[in-house]
Amino acid sequence: MGQTALIAFLLLATGVAIFAVQNAGPVTVRFGFWSLEMSLVVIILVAAAVGAVMASLLSLPSWFRDRRRLRQQAKELDALRTPRPPDVLAPKSPPEDRHE
């Protein structure tokens, strides 16, 4: 992860934390038949964490694909770096000169 991305992530996380702390009142969350009352801080932080986990899971396939490609390229590079014995070539006959 680049330094710029890390700084952006830290700024975003700080902004979410400040927003969550400033909105600390109790709220009721309803979903279908389910109802739960808790602090808005907890809901905001849990929602942000779930979003981060989902984004990470979505990036996993490309991460695995890149790792596989990197391993394959490393093997190809090692194969190119290993010295090969010179090919013993049989003397070639000169090409036939065809004048027709």
N, C-alpha and C positions, 0 to 999 in steps of 0.2 A: 504494500500500500504506500502510495507516495505521501510525502510530507504535506502537500496541499490538501489531499483527501483526509488525512488525519486531523489537520487543523479544522477543516470544514465539519467533520464529524463531531469534534469536541465542541465547536461553537453551536451546532445544532442540538447536541445533548444538553449543553448548558441552558440553551433557550427553552427546551422542553422542561427541564427541571425547574427553572424559574417560573414558567407558566403554571406548572403543576402546583408548586408551593403557594403561589398567589391565588389559586382557585381551590382552596382546601375544604370547602363546605361539603356537607354530606349530600349525596344524591341517591336516587332510587333508579336502578337499572332494571328494565323489564325486557324480557325476550320470550315471546310466546307465553307459556304458563309460568315461566320462571321469573322471580322478582328478587332483587338483592339490593340492600341499602349499604353503602360504604362511602368512604371519603373519595372525592373527585381526584385527589392526588394519586391514589392507588389505581384508579381506573385509567388515568392519563398515562402513568408510568407502565402499567401492564399493556395498554394498547401500543405504546411506543416499542416495548420489548417484543411483543408479538409481531409487529411490523418488521423489526430488525431481523427476527428469526426467519420470517417468511422471505424476506429479501435474500438472506443468506442461503436458504434452501433453493431458491430460484436460480442462484448463481452456481450452485454445486455442479450441475451437468457440464457447464463450460469449463469449470475448474478441472474436473476429471479429464475432459477432452484435451485441455491444454497440457496437463501433466503427462498424459499418454503420448502426445505429440512430442513433448520435450524429451521423454525417455527414448522415443524412436530416433529423434534427431541426434541425441547423444550417442546412441549405438552406431548410427551412420558415421558420425564424426570420428569415433574411435576406430571404426573399420578403415576409414580413409587415412588415419594417422599411423596405423600399424605398418611397418615396413614390409613390403612384399618381396619375395625373392625374384630376381630377374627371370623373365621367361626365357627358357632356352628355345630359341627358334631354329628350325631347320632352315638351311639356306634356301632361299627362294630362287626359283628359276626366273630368269628375266622374262618380262611379258612378251608374248609372241607378237611379232610385228606383222600385221595383216594388211597387205596391200592388194586390194581387189579392184 
